[in-house]
Amino acid sequence: MNALTIFLGVIGGPQIILIIVALLLLFGGKKIPELMKGLGSGIKEFKNAAKDEDQKVSKKEDETKE
């Protein structure tokens, strides 16, 4: 099992459709692209920060080995 399956459980087609309908009702069609853009940029920023931290850790490990 991967982490996403553990976190979300088993989500099927009907559940995804229900989530999409709920989002449309809550935010409307015009607001959803803005929300997804913000979510995407947040995920990208998080991944970049995690990658930078990994590079810092590996650099310090290399320095301690020498």
PQR file with spaces between the fields and no chain letter, atoms N, CA, C, O and H, PARSE charges and radii, in Angstrom:
ATOM       1  N    MET     1       0.829   -1.187    0.000 -0.4000 1.5000
ATOM       2  CA   MET     1       0.000    0.000    0.000 -0.0000 2.0000
ATOM       3  C    MET     1       0.872    1.249    0.000  0.5500 1.7000
ATOM       4  O    MET     1       1.884    1.308    0.698 -0.5500 1.4000
ATOM       5  N    ASN     2       0.480    2.230   -0.775 -0.4000 1.5000
ATOM       6  CA   ASN     2       1.236    3.476   -0.742 -0.0000 2.0000
ATOM       7  C    ASN     2       0.605    4.450    0.253  0.5500 1.7000
ATOM       8  O    ASN     2      -0.473    4.191    0.788 -0.5500 1.4000
ATOM       9  H    ASN     2      -0.342    2.182   -1.342  0.4000 1.0000
ATOM      10  N    ALA     3       1.277    5.555    0.491 -0.4000 1.5000
ATOM      11  CA   ALA     3       0.843    6.506    1.514 -0.0000 2.0000
ATOM      12  C    ALA     3      -0.499    7.140    1.165  0.5500 1.7000
ATOM      13  O    ALA     3      -1.308    7.401    2.055 -0.5500 1.4000
ATOM      14  H    ALA     3       2.152    5.765    0.056  0.4000 1.0000
ATOM      15  N    LEU     4      -0.742    7.391   -0.115 -0.4000 1.5000
ATOM      16  CA   LEU     4      -2.001    8.002   -0.513 -0.0000 2.0000
ATOM      17  C    LEU     4      -3.177    7.080   -0.222  0.5500 1.7000
ATOM      18  O    LEU     4      -4.227    7.539    0.228 -0.5500 1.4000
ATOM      19  H    LEU     4      -0.085    7.179   -0.838  0.4000 1.0000
ATOM      20  N    THR     5      -3.014    5.792   -0.472 -0.4000 1.5000
ATOM      21  CA   THR     5      -4.070    4.828   -0.185 -0.0000 2.0000
ATOM      22  C    THR     5      -4.327    4.740    1.310  0.5500 1.7000
ATOM      23  O    THR     5      -5.476    4.636    1.739 -0.5500 1.4000
ATOM      24  H    THR     5      -2.161    5.419   -0.837  0.4000 1.0000
ATOM      25  N    ILE     6      -3.282    4.780    2.090 -0.4000 1.5000
ATOM      26  CA   ILE     6      -3.449    4.727    3.542 -0.0000 2.0000
ATOM      27  C    ILE     6      -4.163    5.978    4.032  0.5500 1.7000
ATOM      28  O    ILE     6      -5.044    5.896    4.888 -0.5500 1.4000
ATOM      29  H    ILE     6      -2.348    4.865    1.741  0.4000 1.0000
ATOM      30  N    PHE     7      -3.787    7.141    3.492 -0.4000 1.5000
ATOM      31  CA   PHE     7      -4.363    8.402    3.934 -0.0000 2.0000
ATOM      32  C    PHE     7      -5.820    8.542    3.515  0.5500 1.7000
ATOM      33  O    PHE     7      -6.667    8.909    4.328 -0.5500 1.4000
ATOM      34  H    PHE     7      -3.071    7.208    2.797  0.4000 1.0000
ATOM      35  N    LEU     8      -6.112    8.255    2.265 -0.4000 1.5000
ATOM      36  CA   LEU     8      -7.452    8.467    1.738 -0.0000 2.0000
ATOM      37  C    LEU     8      -8.346    7.238    1.812  0.5500 1.7000
ATOM      38  O    LEU     8      -9.567    7.356    1.713 -0.5500 1.4000
ATOM      39  H    LEU     8      -5.424    7.956    1.604  0.4000 1.0000
ATOM      40  N    GLY     9      -7.765    6.080    1.981 -0.4000 1.5000
ATOM      41  CA   GLY     9      -8.559    4.870    1.915 -0.0000 2.0000
ATOM      42  C    GLY     9      -8.843    4.548    0.460  0.5500 1.7000
ATOM      43  O    GLY     9      -8.169    5.047   -0.440 -0.5500 1.4000
ATOM      44  H    GLY     9      -6.773    5.984    2.061  0.4000 1.0000
ATOM      45  N    VAL    10      -9.816    3.737    0.243 -0.4000 1.5000
ATOM      46  CA   VAL    10     -10.161    3.366   -1.124 -0.0000 2.0000
ATOM      47  C    VAL    10     -11.284    4.289   -1.591  0.5500 1.7000
ATOM      48  O    VAL    10     -12.410    4.221   -1.099 -0.5500 1.4000
ATOM      49  H    VAL    10     -10.364    3.331    0.975  0.4000 1.0000
ATOM      50  N    ILE    11     -10.955    5.149   -2.547 -0.4000 1.5000
ATOM      51  CA   ILE    11     -11.942    6.083   -3.092 -0.0000 2.0000
ATOM      52  C    ILE    11     -12.296    5.619   -4.491  0.5500 1.7000
ATOM      53  O    ILE    11     -11.424    5.448   -5.343 -0.5500 1.4000
ATOM      54  H    ILE    11     -10.040    5.204   -2.947  0.4000 1.0000
ATOM      55  N    GLY    12     -13.571    5.419   -4.714 -0.4000 1.5000
ATOM      56  CA   GLY    12     -14.036    4.967   -6.011 -0.0000 2.0000
ATOM      57  C    GLY    12     -14.627    6.105   -6.823  0.5500 1.7000
ATOM      58  O    GLY    12     -14.579    7.267   -6.421 -0.5500 1.4000
ATOM      59  H    GLY    12     -14.279    5.558   -4.021  0.4000 1.0000
ATOM      60  N    GLY    13     -15.177    5.754   -7.960 -0.4000 1.5000
ATOM      61  CA   GLY    13     -15.776    6.730   -8.861 -0.0000 2.0000
ATOM      62  C    GLY    13     -16.905    7.541   -8.253  0.5500 1.7000
ATOM      63  O    GLY    13     -16.913    8.765   -8.383 -0.5500 1.4000
ATOM      64  H    GLY    13     -15.216    4.810   -8.286  0.4000 1.0000
ATOM      65  N    PRO    14     -17.868    6.890   -7.587 -0.5600 1.5000
ATOM      66  CA   PRO    14     -18.976    7.669   -7.003  0.2800 2.0000
ATOM      67  C    PRO    14     -18.514    8.691   -5.962  0.5500 1.7000
ATOM      68  O    PRO    14     -19.077    9.782   -5.874 -0.5500 1.4000
ATOM      69  N    GLN    15     -17.507    8.348   -5.186 -0.4000 1.5000
ATOM      70  CA   GLN    15     -17.015    9.282   -4.178 -0.0000 2.0000
ATOM      71  C    GLN    15     -16.344   10.491   -4.830  0.5500 1.7000
ATOM      72  O    GLN    15     -16.501   11.620   -4.366 -0.5500 1.4000
ATOM      73  H    GLN    15     -17.050    7.461   -5.258  0.4000 1.0000
ATOM      74  N    ILE    16     -15.600   10.249   -5.902 -0.4000 1.5000
ATOM      75  CA   ILE    16     -14.941   11.354   -6.603 -0.0000 2.0000
ATOM      76  C    ILE    16     -15.980   12.279   -7.227  0.5500 1.7000
ATOM      77  O    ILE    16     -15.840   13.500   -7.162 -0.5500 1.4000
ATOM      78  H    ILE    16     -15.472    9.332   -6.279  0.4000 1.0000
ATOM      79  N    ILE    17     -17.013   11.712   -7.826 -0.4000 1.5000
ATOM      80  CA   ILE    17     -18.082   12.518   -8.422 -0.0000 2.0000
ATOM      81  C    ILE    17     -18.779   13.344   -7.350  0.5500 1.7000
ATOM      82  O    ILE    17     -19.085   14.515   -7.574 -0.5500 1.4000
ATOM      83  H    ILE    17     -17.127   10.720   -7.879  0.4000 1.0000
ATOM      84  N    LEU    18     -19.032   12.755   -6.202 -0.4000 1.5000
ATOM      85  CA   LEU    18     -19.670   13.473   -5.100 -0.0000 2.0000
ATOM      86  C    LEU    18     -18.801   14.639   -4.626  0.5500 1.7000
ATOM      87  O    LEU    18     -19.319   15.719   -4.339 -0.5500 1.4000
ATOM      88  H    LEU    18     -18.783   11.804   -6.020  0.4000 1.0000
ATOM      89  N    ILE    19     -17.508   14.433   -4.543 -0.4000 1.5000
ATOM      90  CA   ILE    19     -16.589   15.500   -4.130 -0.0000 2.0000
ATOM      91  C    ILE    19     -16.600   16.634   -5.151  0.5500 1.7000
ATOM      92  O    ILE    19     -16.622   17.806   -4.774 -0.5500 1.4000
ATOM      93  H    ILE    19     -17.088   13.557   -4.776  0.4000 1.0000
ATOM      94  N    ILE    20     -16.587   16.297   -6.435 -0.4000 1.5000
ATOM      95  CA   ILE    20     -16.603   17.324   -7.486 -0.0000 2.0000
ATOM      96  C    ILE    20     -17.895   18.127   -7.441  0.5500 1.7000
ATOM      97  O    ILE    20     -17.869   19.351   -7.564 -0.5500 1.4000
ATOM      98  H    ILE    20     -16.569   15.346   -6.741  0.4000 1.0000
ATOM      99  N    VAL    21     -19.019   17.452   -7.267 -0.4000 1.5000
ATOM     100  CA   VAL    21     -20.308   18.146   -7.184 -0.0000 2.0000
ATOM     101  C    VAL    21     -20.336   19.065   -5.964  0.5500 1.7000
ATOM     102  O    VAL    21     -20.817   20.195   -6.051 -0.5500 1.4000
ATOM     103  H    VAL    21     -19.041   16.457   -7.167  0.4000 1.0000
ATOM     104  N    ALA    22     -19.828   18.590   -4.835 -0.4000 1.5000
ATOM     105  CA   ALA    22     -19.794   19.416   -3.626 -0.0000 2.0000
ATOM     106  C    ALA    22     -18.926   20.655   -3.838  0.5500 1.7000
ATOM     107  O    ALA    22     -19.292   21.747   -3.405 -0.5500 1.4000
ATOM     108  H    ALA    22     -19.437   17.672   -4.764  0.4000 1.0000
ATOM     109  N    LEU    23     -17.781   20.494   -4.501 -0.4000 1.5000
ATOM     110  CA   LEU    23     -16.916   21.647   -4.781 -0.0000 2.0000
ATOM     111  C    LEU    23     -17.612   22.653   -5.690  0.5500 1.7000
ATOM     112  O    LEU    23     -17.516   23.862   -5.477 -0.5500 1.4000
ATOM     113  H    LEU    23     -17.484   19.607   -4.853  0.4000 1.0000
ATOM     114  N    LEU    24     -18.310   22.151   -6.704 -0.4000 1.5000
ATOM     115  CA   LEU    24     -19.031   23.053   -7.602 -0.0000 2.0000
ATOM     116  C    LEU    24     -20.116   23.818   -6.859  0.5500 1.7000
ATOM     117  O    LEU    24     -20.309   25.010   -7.097 -0.5500 1.4000
ATOM     118  H    LEU    24     -18.388   21.169   -6.878  0.4000 1.0000
ATOM     119  N    LEU    25     -20.822   23.144   -5.967 -0.4000 1.5000
ATOM     120  CA   LEU    25     -21.874   23.815   -5.206 -0.0000 2.0000
ATOM     121  C    LEU    25     -21.301   24.843   -4.232  0.5500 1.7000
ATOM     122  O    LEU    25     -21.875   25.918   -4.053 -0.5500 1.4000
ATOM     123  H    LEU    25     -20.666   22.175   -5.774  0.4000 1.0000
ATOM     124  N    LEU    26     -20.188   24.521   -3.611 -0.4000 1.5000
ATOM     125  CA   LEU    26     -19.606   25.429   -2.624 -0.0000 2.0000
ATOM     126  C    LEU    26     -18.936   26.646   -3.253  0.5500 1.7000
ATOM     127  O    LEU    26     -19.106   27.765   -2.768 -0.5500 1.4000
ATOM     128  H    LEU    26     -19.722   23.648   -3.756  0.4000 1.0000
ATOM     129  N    PHE    27     -18.185   26.441   -4.315 -0.4000 1.5000
ATOM     130  CA   PHE    27     -17.356   27.515   -4.841 -0.0000 2.0000
ATOM     131  C    PHE    27     -17.807   28.055   -6.188  0.5500 1.7000
ATOM     132  O    PHE    27     -17.416   29.163   -6.556 -0.5500 1.4000
ATOM     133  H    PHE    27     -18.047   25.532   -4.708  0.4000 1.0000
ATOM     134  N    GLY    28     -18.600   27.330   -6.922 -0.4000 1.5000
ATOM     135  CA   GLY    28     -19.009   27.780   -8.245 -0.0000 2.0000
ATOM     136  C    GLY    28     -17.946   27.488   -9.287  0.5500 1.7000
ATOM     137  O    GLY    28     -16.794   27.218   -8.949 -0.5500 1.4000
ATOM     138  H    GLY    28     -18.918   26.430   -6.623  0.4000 1.0000
ATOM     139  N    GLY    29     -18.325   27.541  -10.529 -0.4000 1.5000
ATOM     140  CA   GLY    29     -17.431   27.178  -11.620 -0.0000 2.0000
ATOM     141  C    GLY    29     -16.285   28.148  -11.843  0.5500 1.7000
ATOM     142  O    GLY    29     -15.224   27.748  -12.322 -0.5500 1.4000
ATOM     143  H    GLY    29     -19.261   27.760  -10.804  0.4000 1.0000
ATOM     144  N    LYS    30     -16.482   29.421  -11.504 -0.4000 1.5000
ATOM     145  CA   LYS    30     -15.441   30.418  -11.767 -0.0000 2.0000
ATOM     146  C    LYS    30     -14.324   30.374  -10.729  0.5500 1.7000
ATOM     147  O    LYS    30     -13.179   30.699  -11.042 -0.5500 1.4000
ATOM     148  H    LYS    30     -17.344   29.746  -11.116  0.4000 1.0000
ATOM     149  N    LYS    31     -14.635   29.985   -9.531 -0.4000 1.5000
ATOM     150  CA   LYS    31     -13.648   30.026   -8.446 -0.0000 2.0000
ATOM     151  C    LYS    31     -12.750   28.785   -8.424  0.5500 1.7000
ATOM     152  O    LYS    31     -11.629   28.858   -7.922 -0.5500 1.4000
ATOM     153  H    LYS    31     -15.566   29.721   -9.277  0.4000 1.0000
ATOM     154  N    ILE    32     -13.206   27.672   -8.945 -0.4000 1.5000
ATOM     155  CA   ILE    32     -12.455   26.410   -8.866 -0.0000 2.0000
ATOM     156  C    ILE    32     -11.102   26.479   -9.583  0.5500 1.7000
ATOM     157  O    ILE    32     -10.122   25.986   -9.024 -0.5500 1.4000
ATOM     158  H    ILE    32     -14.117   27.613   -9.353  0.4000 1.0000
ATOM     159  N    PRO    33     -10.986   27.059  -10.788 -0.5600 1.5000
ATOM     160  CA   PRO    33      -9.646   27.137  -11.398  0.2800 2.0000
ATOM     161  C    PRO    33      -8.643   27.913  -10.543  0.5500 1.7000
ATOM     162  O    PRO    33      -7.467   27.554  -10.483 -0.5500 1.4000
ATOM     163  N    GLU    34      -9.108   28.976   -9.883 -0.4000 1.5000
ATOM     164  CA   GLU    34      -8.224   29.733   -8.997 -0.0000 2.0000
ATOM     165  C    GLU    34      -7.779   28.880   -7.816  0.5500 1.7000
ATOM     166  O    GLU    34      -6.616   28.917   -7.415 -0.5500 1.4000
ATOM     167  H    GLU    34     -10.064   29.268   -9.931  0.4000 1.0000
ATOM     168  N    LEU    35      -8.709   28.114   -7.267 -0.4000 1.5000
ATOM     169  CA   LEU    35      -8.374   27.242   -6.139 -0.0000 2.0000
ATOM     170  C    LEU    35      -7.368   26.173   -6.545  0.5500 1.7000
ATOM     171  O    LEU    35      -6.423   25.894   -5.807 -0.5500 1.4000
ATOM     172  H    LEU    35      -9.654   28.083   -7.593  0.4000 1.0000
ATOM     173  N    MET    36      -7.566   25.577   -7.709 -0.4000 1.5000
ATOM     174  CA   MET    36      -6.653   24.529   -8.170 -0.0000 2.0000
ATOM     175  C    MET    36      -5.272   25.103   -8.488  0.5500 1.7000
ATOM     176  O    MET    36      -4.255   24.453   -8.246 -0.5500 1.4000
ATOM     177  H    MET    36      -8.334   25.803   -8.308  0.4000 1.0000
ATOM     178  N    LYS    37      -5.240   26.317   -9.027 -0.4000 1.5000
ATOM     179  CA   LYS    37      -3.956   26.964   -9.303 -0.0000 2.0000
ATOM     180  C    LYS    37      -3.201   27.206   -7.998  0.5500 1.7000
ATOM     181  O    LYS    37      -1.999   26.954   -7.913 -0.5500 1.4000
ATOM     182  H    LYS    37      -6.066   26.845   -9.223  0.4000 1.0000
ATOM     183  N    GLY    38      -3.904   27.690   -6.995 -0.4000 1.5000
ATOM     184  CA   GLY    38      -3.277   27.911   -5.691 -0.0000 2.0000
ATOM     185  C    GLY    38      -2.815   26.614   -5.060  0.5500 1.7000
ATOM     186  O    GLY    38      -1.739   26.559   -4.466 -0.5500 1.4000
ATOM     187  H    GLY    38      -4.880   27.895   -7.064  0.4000 1.0000
ATOM     188  N    LEU    39      -3.619   25.573   -5.184 -0.4000 1.5000
ATOM     189  CA   LEU    39      -3.246   24.268   -4.644 -0.0000 2.0000
ATOM     190  C    LEU    39      -2.017   23.723   -5.359  0.5500 1.7000
ATOM     191  O    LEU    39      -1.107   23.193   -4.720 -0.5500 1.4000
ATOM     192  H    LEU    39      -4.493   25.618   -5.667  0.4000 1.0000
ATOM     193  N    GLY    40      -1.989   23.851   -6.668 -0.4000 1.5000
ATOM     194  CA   GLY    40      -0.840   23.370   -7.438 -0.0000 2.0000
ATOM     195  C    GLY    40       0.442   24.107   -7.088  0.5500 1.7000
ATOM     196  O    GLY    40       1.499   23.491   -6.951 -0.5500 1.4000
ATOM     197  H    GLY    40      -2.727   24.282   -7.186  0.4000 1.0000
ATOM     198  N    SER    41       0.351   25.417   -6.944 -0.4000 1.5000
ATOM     199  CA   SER    41       1.560   26.174   -6.591 -0.0000 2.0000
ATOM     200  C    SER    41       2.008   25.854   -5.175  0.5500 1.7000
ATOM     201  O    SER    41       3.206   25.843   -4.893 -0.5500 1.4000
ATOM     202  H    SER    41      -0.508   25.917   -7.056  0.4000 1.0000
ATOM     203  N    GLY    42       1.064   25.594   -4.282 -0.4000 1.5000
ATOM     204  CA   GLY    42       1.428   25.204   -2.917 -0.0000 2.0000
ATOM     205  C    GLY    42       2.135   23.863   -2.879  0.5500 1.7000
ATOM     206  O    GLY    42       3.113   23.691   -2.153 -0.5500 1.4000
ATOM     207  H    GLY    42       0.090   25.603   -4.511  0.4000 1.0000
ATOM     208  N    ILE    43       1.645   22.918   -3.656 -0.4000 1.5000
ATOM     209  CA   ILE    43       2.277   21.594   -3.721 -0.0000 2.0000
ATOM     210  C    ILE    43       3.670   21.710   -4.328  0.5500 1.7000
ATOM     211  O    ILE    43       4.613   21.075   -3.855 -0.5500 1.4000
ATOM     212  H    ILE    43       0.850   23.057   -4.246  0.4000 1.0000
ATOM     213  N    LYS    44       3.798   22.522   -5.377 -0.4000 1.5000
ATOM     214  CA   LYS    44       5.104   22.716   -6.018 -0.0000 2.0000
ATOM     215  C    LYS    44       6.098   23.331   -5.038  0.5500 1.7000
ATOM     216  O    LYS    44       7.254   22.913   -4.974 -0.5500 1.4000
ATOM     217  H    LYS    44       3.032   23.038   -5.762  0.4000 1.0000
ATOM     218  N    GLU    45       5.648   24.318   -4.280 -0.4000 1.5000
ATOM     219  CA   GLU    45       6.518   24.967   -3.297 -0.0000 2.0000
ATOM     220  C    GLU    45       6.937   23.987   -2.204  0.5500 1.7000
ATOM     221  O    GLU    45       8.087   23.992   -1.766 -0.5500 1.4000
ATOM     222  H    GLU    45       4.709   24.658   -4.332  0.4000 1.0000
ATOM     223  N    PHE    46       6.010   23.156   -1.770 -0.4000 1.5000
ATOM     224  CA   PHE    46       6.317   22.157   -0.749 -0.0000 2.0000
ATOM     225  C    PHE    46       7.353   21.156   -1.258  0.5500 1.7000
ATOM     226  O    PHE    46       8.296   20.817   -0.542 -0.5500 1.4000
ATOM     227  H    PHE    46       5.075   23.152   -2.125  0.4000 1.0000
ATOM     228  N    LYS    47       7.179   20.686   -2.485 -0.4000 1.5000
ATOM     229  CA   LYS    47       8.136   19.733   -3.061 -0.0000 2.0000
ATOM     230  C    LYS    47       9.521   20.352   -3.204  0.5500 1.7000
ATOM     231  O    LYS    47      10.531   19.704   -2.929 -0.5500 1.4000
ATOM     232  H    LYS    47       6.413   20.961   -3.066  0.4000 1.0000
ATOM     233  N    ASN    48       9.560   21.613   -3.635 -0.4000 1.5000
ATOM     234  CA   ASN    48      10.853   22.291   -3.765 -0.0000 2.0000
ATOM     235  C    ASN    48      11.537   22.438   -2.413  0.5500 1.7000
ATOM     236  O    ASN    48      12.747   22.242   -2.306 -0.5500 1.4000
ATOM     237  H    ASN    48       8.740   22.140   -3.858  0.4000 1.0000
ATOM     238  N    ALA    49      10.777   22.779   -1.388 -0.4000 1.5000
ATOM     239  CA   ALA    49      11.354   22.920   -0.053 -0.0000 2.0000
ATOM     240  C    ALA    49      11.864   21.579    0.461  0.5500 1.7000
ATOM     241  O    ALA    49      12.929   21.517    1.076 -0.5500 1.4000
ATOM     242  H    ALA    49       9.794   22.938   -1.475  0.4000 1.0000
ATOM     243  N    ALA    50      11.120   20.511    0.216 -0.4000 1.5000
ATOM     244  CA   ALA    50      11.554   19.181    0.652 -0.0000 2.0000
ATOM     245  C    ALA    50      12.817   18.763   -0.092  0.5500 1.7000
ATOM     246  O    ALA    50      13.720   18.171    0.500 -0.5500 1.4000
ATOM     247  H    ALA    50      10.255   20.562   -0.283  0.4000 1.0000
ATOM     248  N    LYS    51      12.885   19.067   -1.379 -0.4000 1.5000
ATOM     249  CA   LYS    51      14.064   18.725   -2.178 -0.0000 2.0000
ATOM     250  C    LYS    51      15.286   19.509   -1.694  0.5500 1.7000
ATOM     251  O    LYS    51      16.379   18.954   -1.582 -0.5500 1.4000
ATOM     252  H    LYS    51      12.152   19.548   -1.860  0.4000 1.0000
ATOM     253  N    ASP    52      15.098   20.785   -1.410 -0.4000 1.5000
ATOM     254  CA   ASP    52      16.202   21.603   -0.902 -0.0000 2.0000
ATOM     255  C    ASP    52      16.703   21.073    0.437  0.5500 1.7000
ATOM     256  O    ASP    52      17.910   21.029    0.678 -0.5500 1.4000
ATOM     257  H    ASP    52      14.210   21.236   -1.501  0.4000 1.0000
ATOM     258  N    GLU    53      15.788   20.676    1.296 -0.4000 1.5000
ATOM     259  CA   GLU    53      16.172   20.145    2.609 -0.0000 2.0000
ATOM     260  C    GLU    53      16.944   18.840    2.455  0.5500 1.7000
ATOM     261  O    GLU    53      17.927   18.612    3.161 -0.5500 1.4000
ATOM     262  H    GLU    53      14.808   20.713    1.100  0.4000 1.0000
ATOM     263  N    ASP    54      16.508   17.987    1.541 -0.4000 1.5000
ATOM     264  CA   ASP    54      17.232   16.733    1.286 -0.0000 2.0000
ATOM     265  C    ASP    54      18.646   17.006    0.789  0.5500 1.7000
ATOM     266  O    ASP    54      19.594   16.322    1.175 -0.5500 1.4000
ATOM     267  H    ASP    54      15.711   18.172    0.967  0.4000 1.0000
ATOM     268  N    GLN    55      18.777   18.008   -0.070 -0.4000 1.5000
ATOM     269  CA   GLN    55      20.102   18.359   -0.586 -0.0000 2.0000
ATOM     270  C    GLN    55      21.004   18.882    0.531  0.5500 1.7000
ATOM     271  O    GLN    55      22.195   18.573    0.564 -0.5500 1.4000
ATOM     272  H    GLN    55      18.007   18.563   -0.384  0.4000 1.0000
ATOM     273  N    LYS    56      20.439   19.670    1.443 -0.4000 1.5000
ATOM     274  CA   LYS    56      21.226   20.178    2.570 -0.0000 2.0000
ATOM     275  C    LYS    56      21.700   19.040    3.462  0.5500 1.7000
ATOM     276  O    LYS    56      22.849   19.023    3.904 -0.5500 1.4000
ATOM     277  H    LYS    56      19.471   19.920    1.417  0.4000 1.0000
ATOM     278  N    VAL    57      20.806   18.090    3.725 -0.4000 1.5000
ATOM     279  CA   VAL    57      21.158   16.957    4.582 -0.0000 2.0000
ATOM     280  C    VAL    57      22.240   16.115    3.928  0.5500 1.7000
ATOM     281  O    VAL    57      23.206   15.731    4.587 -0.5500 1.4000
ATOM     282  H    VAL    57      19.872   18.104    3.366  0.4000 1.0000
ATOM     283  N    SER    58      22.095   15.822    2.643 -0.4000 1.5000
ATOM     284  CA   SER    58      23.103   14.999    1.970 -0.0000 2.0000
ATOM     285  C    SER    58      24.442   15.735    1.882  0.5500 1.7000
ATOM     286  O    SER    58      25.496   15.103    1.944 -0.5500 1.4000
ATOM     287  H    SER    58      21.310   16.134    2.107  0.4000 1.0000
ATOM     288  N    LYS    59      24.412   17.059    1.740 -0.4000 1.5000
ATOM     289  CA   LYS    59      25.650   17.835    1.702 -0.0000 2.0000
ATOM     290  C    LYS    59      26.357   17.777    3.054  0.5500 1.7000
ATOM     291  O    LYS    59      27.579   17.641    3.111 -0.5500 1.4000
ATOM     292  H    LYS    59      23.555   17.573    1.689  0.4000 1.0000
ATOM     293  N    LYS    60      25.594   17.878    4.141 -0.4000 1.5000
ATOM     294  CA   LYS    60      26.194   17.798    5.474 -0.0000 2.0000
ATOM     295  C    LYS    60      26.736   16.402    5.746  0.5500 1.7000
ATOM     296  O    LYS    60      27.770   16.253    6.397 -0.5500 1.4000
ATOM     297  H    LYS    60      24.601   17.988    4.095  0.4000 1.0000
ATOM     298  N    GLU    61      26.045   15.379    5.253 -0.4000 1.5000
ATOM     299  CA   GLU    61      26.534   14.008    5.418 -0.0000 2.0000
ATOM     300  C    GLU    61      27.856   13.827    4.680  0.5500 1.7000
ATOM     301  O    GLU    61      28.777   13.187    5.188 -0.5500 1.4000
ATOM     302  H    GLU    61      25.205   15.500    4.724  0.4000 1.0000
ATOM     303  N    ASP    62      27.943   14.394    3.479 -0.4000 1.5000
ATOM     304  CA   ASP    62      29.186   14.305    2.707 -0.0000 2.0000
ATOM     305  C    ASP    62      30.328   15.032    3.418  0.5500 1.7000
ATOM     306  O    ASP    62      31.467   14.564    3.412 -0.5500 1.4000
ATOM     307  H    ASP    62      27.195   14.914    3.067  0.4000 1.0000
ATOM     308  N    GLU    63      30.019   16.173    4.028 -0.4000 1.5000
ATOM     309  CA   GLU    63      31.046   16.934    4.737 -0.0000 2.0000
ATOM     310  C    GLU    63      31.550   16.182    5.964  0.5500 1.7000
ATOM     311  O    GLU    63      32.739   16.236    6.281 -0.5500 1.4000
ATOM     312  H    GLU    63      29.094   16.553    4.032  0.4000 1.0000
ATOM     313  N    THR    64      30.659   15.489    6.650 -0.4000 1.5000
ATOM     314  CA   THR    64      31.081   14.758    7.852 -0.0000 2.0000
ATOM     315  C    THR    64      31.873   13.513    7.495  0.5500 1.7000
ATOM     316  O    THR    64      32.692   13.062    8.295 -0.5500 1.4000
ATOM     317  H    THR    64      29.694   15.445    6.393  0.4000 1.0000
ATOM     318  N    LYS    65      31.653   12.946    6.322 -0.4000 1.5000
ATOM     319  CA   LYS    65      32.402   11.760    5.895 -0.0000 2.0000
ATOM     320  C    LYS    65      33.842   12.116    5.545  0.5500 1.7000
ATOM     321  O    LYS    65      34.742   11.287    5.679 -0.5500 1.4000
ATOM     322  H    LYS    65      30.988   13.313    5.671  0.4000 1.0000
ATOM     323  N    GLU    66      34.054   13.335    5.102 -0.4000 1.5000
ATOM     324  CA   GLU    66      35.397   13.748    4.670 -0.0000 2.0000
ATOM     325  C    GLU    66      36.249   14.169    5.804  0.5500 1.7000
ATOM     326  O    GLU    66      37.405   14.543    5.603 -0.5500 1.4000
ATOM     327  H    GLU    66      33.322   14.009    4.994  0.4000 1.0000
